[in-house]
């Protein structure tokens, strides 16, 4: 199981456009991808409703996890999206 | 059997909607077609409703419905483009949410019927979002919209979305219409609009006039019209006739054609019957509106709303981009006037790069128009500079005006800023009652006035334009509004300067005559309104217009003012007004 911990830097948090881009990218992975607030319950990173409901604000940390071939690449890309301001 | 003429009062016929509904006609002409009802509220599917036992088939139906909703949202977005595409695309993602699909599937497997399963599955996310509040709380409405569309599909209910193509143009009937409902509509699809709410400056009214489609707003009982029922709409008188007989439809068509023939017979510059020139100008939002303005015979532009250049973007347009957009409009009217309104932003029209200073519980009374412009001198310097460069090389007469001016000091400040930028003709909009009341002081500082009747009415009557409950107050025929217009026009005339009107009032052919009678020197309106205003003016002398103005201002109500003006304008009948 690979994972990345990143701080969300977008002013709008993981909502609106960043959330859509994040979910669209995760949805392309052929394996499960989850996202959780640090210390919280993980939810599917492919579900826009679940990701929105996490209510991640600017400056908060998230943990993104996946397992499978190419998981590292997907996680790197997702971490990049989440960390973009 | 046709019971129409029998006056039958059997219980059966009492249940039917009445045959004639009346509202306010806000866009002239007659329209006939089957009613298309926009149903805003989809009823909640009954709790405990079960399917017939074939869970896989029921799951398939639910999946199909959600997928259809997503595809429809995406295709609407793709056609609308821009911001709308992004918003609708995000909604489509929600409809395709895999987590949601799992919930719906589980409920159906437990025996819950598809519409109820969709309702309950959405409910969980709805609660999560609304508990979070703020931005997420506002997404609840998006979620409800998707849910209702899916339930409507599953239950065979009419969809809230308006079709964008139709074999026969339909009469669009709604409680009220949102911009999203109407973004993609055209004259080929909609024969007329009828809404239960709204007034002459509602979104529907403005849209209808700009499309040249008849419209009746504030029509009580409109949503009781049966889906698909034949409806004949008269956008002048405000009469909405249900299931009219053939003769009525033919008569209305003939009258409409006669009116159109009369309209096209009057061309050229605006003038009264006795030759008093009243330039007729167009309201535009950018170069894309020029073709319609020129086709309708506009003599220039009376209101160029430059904020459309600034909306829906992250950063301000560059000086070069602005200059090109201004020059394109100037070049379209060599020798004509082009009146440009500087950026009109504020809490009601927020811009990403011009954040409001703070929370404004009452945006209409907050930091907007020239007030906002003064807070951001850089934005203003760039806009005035771009206007000066665009105006320098053109044959049009460029006039620049500021919105929301309330005081002499603001008027003087703006005129000075324009002169510093090299712009000669600086004016102000008369929208705030204080500016109209002290017009004789303000006109000393500027070269012209342009009266914005929509805001002037809103402020004079203390009736928010966005609140439909007070729409009846939002009527420029209120004698108090006419008095304020009269004061501004009188002050400008006395100073030998121009006073135009660029609000929706100028698009009302009867009111246009009254305005000219009060001393207004030019009229600016959305392009489709020009022919009828031109024809109404051409049929009446300046003296008749003056009498109409005196009559209207002597009245004590909007209806009284209208009636008094009509009584002095004998040729309105020949225009079917």
Interface residues (C-beta under 8 A of the other chain):
Chain A: X12 X15 X16 X17 X20 X23 X24 X27 X43 X44 X46 X47 X48 X49 X50 X52 X53 X55
Chain B: X86 X89 X90 X93 X94 X97 X98 X99 X100 X125 X128 X129 X132 X135 X136 X139 X143
